[in-house]
Amino acid sequence: MSHLSRMLMVVAGLSVVCTDASLSVAGSTSRSVSSLEADLEAPLYTPPKKLSPRARIGGRLRGTDGLEPEVQAIVPDHVGFTVKAKPTLNWFLSKPTSHKVTFTLINMEQIKPLYEAALPGPATEGFHSIDLEALGLSLEPDVQYRWHVSVERNSNSHSQDIVAGGVIERCEFSACIAEVQPNLSCNQQSVMDNMRGGFWYDAMGCLCQLIDSNPHESPLRRLRAHLLKQIGLHGVAEWDLRSIAASTR
């Protein structure tokens, strides 16, 4: 096991769906803008009843005078759920970097990483997605996986890596619907339904996909910023809101 993987397993001590079919992206206008804006007055994400705190790994490195990027996993600070065997993971980079960026996926019941490889670079500023299906990866139900992205600042010293990540667990569909019905489509309504149902990865994966398809749809960006603030990622949310203002100038 690599030095980085061992380091992440130590960090983990301080503290994914139901079908393989791809999401069909429906139009982002299934909800009116006024209805969406009204929803932003209240919390939208309903965390799982049994929380596992300290599941999110931060991505800030002190002592670089702002010269290096910050990295954030777009996840809550507890185990996030999905009903997809091959979901999409989202992360954020505060500024462009030419450093090598590596993605690692670890079955927390095993020692050796399930997957570890460099992502295509150079990485640009903003939101990024990791499609597990494209990587040939699949999550088993009722198993927790730790995942992280790491920016390699010094190939001779992984202790200087900038690392961010979270934990994901796949909920078996038959078990999930005993509590709440997941929405398997991809539109604004499904984002709302899945956030309220506690399926963070399905909701955020869809929302980022909708924004990628409609980058100037400001209500979608405000919705994402609202959700990011709810889970404590205020800096990323403010970046999203600033980018809305910049695009309308």
Beta strands, then each sheet from edge to edge (+ up, - down):
strand 1: 71-73
strand 2: 80-82
strand 3: 88-93
strand 4: 100-107
strand 5: 115-118
strand 6: 126-131
strand 7: 144-152
strand 8: 162-170
sheet 1: 1+ 3- 6+
sheet 2: 2+ 8+ 7- 4+ 5-
end
